[in-house]
Amino acid sequence: MHNTFHIEIEATPERVFYWLDDAERVMQWAKGVVENEDLVKTEAGVGSTFRQVFEENGKKMDFTGECTAYDTNKRLRVYLKSKMFDLDVDYMLEDLGGRTRLTQESDVKWNGFMKLIGPVCCLFMKKSGQKCMEDDFGRLKALAEGQPEPAAST
């Protein structure tokens, strides 16, 4: 299943990326993410790994993740693996002269028995998934627009 989501944020790409590129900050805007731990952090970003726990309706799902593309303030792509499905998520930031257009593209690859029922589940999950993304990115937008500019990286 492929999904694309766009949002414009009244903040610079640097400020928006600040909220995308840190395990603790992600938990502030991504509902359901209850644990997000860096395992290996590479200097280049690509190859960094992490562990993430997502909780929905009292059920937890463990993911392992790896950064597959990293271009500071422009792009962050991660590949998440779980028992039920894998998720390829690509965040792209476009500078609109002090504002940012954030695009998220994601693809789901079903694993195990979910290969059989996953496509059917998608029909029911699409609308609720869209609402969750709108809510999550609404929180990200509010945080990016309301926080002071992050200090420059050294």
N, C-alpha and C positions, 0 to 999 in steps of 0.2 A: 504494500500500500504506500503510495506516495502522497505527500502533503506539502503545501507551500503556504507560508504565512508572511505578510508584510505589515510593518508598522512604522510610522514616522515619529521620531522622538525629538523634542526641542532640546537637544544636547549634542555636543560634539561626538564624533566617533570614539575619541579617546575616553570620554566619560561613559559611553555605552559599553565599550569593550571592558572597562574597569569592572563592570557588573557581570560580565560573561566569563571572565578569565580568573575566577577565584572560587574555590570550593565552598568557602563559608558564605560568600556573598550570593552565590547561586541559590543557596537554601533560603535566602530572604525573599526571593521572588518566584521560585519554582515550587508551587504547592505540591505536596506529596513527597518531596525530597526530604527525608528525615536524617540521612547520613550522607556525607559527601567527603571522602577522604583521599587526599593525594597519596599515591603510592611511590611513584618515581616522577620527579619533576626535572625535565631536561632543559638545558639552557635555550635550545632552539624551539621548545614547545612541542614540536612533532616528536612522537615517541613517549611523551609523558603518559603515565597511567594513573588510574584512580579507581576507587570503589565507591559505588553509590547505592543507597537503599531507598526505594520508593515505597510509600505506604498509601493504600487506597482501601477504604471501607474496612480498616483493621487488618488487612492482609499486606504483608511485606514481600517485596521482590528485590533480590540482590542483582546488581549489575557490576560487571567489570568494564572499564572503559579505557580507550586509548585515543590520544589526540593524533589525527591523521593529516591535518593541515593547520598551519598557524602562520598568520601574517598580522602582526600587531596592529590593532585598530582597524583592520580590514576584514579578516576572516578567521573563523575558528570552527574546525570540523572535528567531531568526535564519533567514535564507533563504540556502541555499548552492546554488551552481550549478556543474555540471561538464559535461563533454561527454556523459557517459552518463546522468546523472540530476540532478535538482534535489531538494533536501531542505529541507523546512520543519520547523524544530524549535522547540518552545515549552516552556520551562521555567517551571513555576509553583510558587511556594513558599508553603506555608500554615503560619502560626505556630501551634504546638500548646503554647504556654506554655513556651518554653525549648527545645522540640524543633521539628523542621521536617518536614513531609511535602512531599517534592519529587516533582512529577509531570512527566514528560516525554511530550509528544505529538509524534509526527513523521509526516510524509506524504512519500512519494516520488513524484515525477513523472518518468517515463522519457522520455529524449530519443533522437532518431534511430532507429537500428535497434533500440535497446533497448526501444522501444515494442512491438516484436513479441515479443522473448524475455524481457523484464523480468518480466512476470507469471508466467511459468513458473519463472524463477530464484527468485522470491519463495517458492515452495513449498519449495525446497531451502534457502533462506537463513534462513527464519523461526526455526528452532530455534537455529542458530549465532548469529544476530543477537541473540536473547534472551539467550544465554549471554554474549555480548560486553557487552551492556548491564548485565547483573548484575555482571560483573567490573569494568567501568568505574565504575559507581555504587558498588560496594563500595570501590574505591580512593578515590572522592570522599568517601564516608562516613567512611573511616578518617582521611583528611586533615582533614576538617571537625571531626571529634570530637577529634583529637589536637593541633591547632595552637592557639596562643594567639589570643585575640580580636583581629581586625584593628583598627588605629587608626581612629578616626572620620574620615570624609572631610571636607575643608574646602571 
